[in-house]
Amino acid sequence: MSAETRDVVIIGAGPSGLSAARRLRKAGRSVIVLEARDRVGGRTWTEHIDGQMFELGGQWISPDQTALLALVDELGKETYPRYRDGDSVYIAPDGTRTVYSGEMFPVGESTQSEMERLIGILDELAARIGPKAPWDAEDAAELDSISFHHWLRQQSEDELACENIGLFVAGGMLTKPATTFSALQAILMAASAGSFTNLVDDHFILDRRVVGGMQSVSVQMAEELGEDIVRLQQPVRRIEWSETGVSVSTDELTVSAGQAIVAVPPNLYSRISYDPPLPRLQQIFHQHQAMGLVIKVHATYDTPFWREDGLCGTGFGASRLVQEVYDNTNHGEEQGTLVGFISDVNADAMWALDEESRRTKILEVLAEFLGPKALEPRVFYLSDFGAEEWTRGAYATSYDLGGLHRWGPFQNDPVGPIHFASSDIAAEGYQHVDGAVRIGTATAERILGEKS
Ligand code: FAD
């Protein structure tokens, strides 16, 4: 067991941990980043599968995500827009396929106006409540005690409108059934993206990608920090702490430091042993932040054939196994790539199948959206963060019903010298890479005494 001493020890080399390290180094503090995996980037992971580059994890940037955009720029990296010329496809619950243009699903006039009305209500709530302290709203407890599913049905009797609006947060973002998280949690998601209107606008929310892949942002930050600072394959097992400092141990290394930043997703906080134990409050609420589950489907074809049919590759169908499909062709490539998402209970059902049946079922839905050519990809791959020991789900963690207003006010509080930084407890950029960059930097600034 070797021993080292630093000003600050950071646990986790995802975008939040690396952003914190970068900020602290800039201020001249000595740091070390201990990462469990044999790679940096956490939930951002750019990998070649059968010769094809896929973004297995986080990839898109929206225009409001200015902290990430500034970082990408500072690192000298380029971004490019998602391909979106042409029509989209909507599949109704009865299986009817409609090709449409514009933002609104082709659902009939009254459902359309009901969806617009619901979006309007949610926009007002998101603007009033905001992303920073949603628990402070006067109706926070009320909105946090009802599921988003039931709240929508209190607002509208139009089942299809509720189903479609629910999709944007449930399958689309929190990757949990809308019955399992609160209306307040859904409003936070919208507020963190600027508005509910932004959330339902795929042109906004899925705007740009990083040339070379999102993981390269973390890889470059780690390279700048150097191997003496970023240590791979060092899962942190134990934090001994007092008011004056910490002693953080992996299987091979003990680091003594004045402060620690735990930059891992909240569902993994309790995989670390704390001595003395964390206070009662943290021990309880850390159990109420749970990962969602989504399968990210990748399929690459010889060409982006859908474009020849005048389609942009975007497909929506709240009742389908794959609820969303997009053109995910990499920058400068001739071959075409689709990405799709299979969320929560549908993901459970897919993992219960054997590999061949799973592939067949998924490709059949892609073909429903974009035609029979979708049945024969050159490369097919499913991201499986649920099976990753150091993530255990996707995309991120959220509270169960009632948790956000009860424990949210404490989620950013340090415990003695132990600070917590994760995209999942960020305000702007909540559950996104941008939020990770913001909270990593803000936590470093708090340690530097630049932020309260
Ligand atoms: P993480 O990225 O999870 O990093 C935490 C790090 O801590 C990991 O490297 C982990 O290995 C390490 N760790 C855990 N426990 C320990 C331990 N005990 N000791 C040492 N190290 C430990 N965001 C977007 O902005 N746009 C998207 O398009 C998008 N799509 C996504 C798609 C998928 C499939 C997934 C999974 C996520 C997606 N996200 C997206 C979310 C985004 O990737 C995350 O918000 C972001 O990576 C969070 O950064 P983080 O540093 O807070 O946590």
Boltz pocket constraint, residues with backbone or C-beta under 6 A from the ligand:
constraints:
  - pocket:
      binder: B
      contacts: [[A, 11], [A, 12], [A, 13], [A, 14], [A, 15], [A, 16], [A, 17], [A, 34], [A, 35], [A, 36], [A, 37], [A, 39], [A, 40], [A, 41], [A, 42], [A, 43], [A, 44], [A, 56], [A, 57], [A, 58], [A, 59], [A, 60], [A, 61], [A, 234], [A, 235], [A, 236], [A, 237], [A, 263], [A, 264], [A, 265], [A, 268], [A, 271], [A, 272], [A, 294], [A, 296], [A, 383], [A, 385], [A, 390], [A, 391], [A, 393], [A, 394], [A, 395], [A, 396], [A, 421], [A, 422], [A, 423], [A, 424], [A, 429], [A, 431], [A, 432], [A, 433], [A, 434], [A, 436]]
      max_distance: 6.0
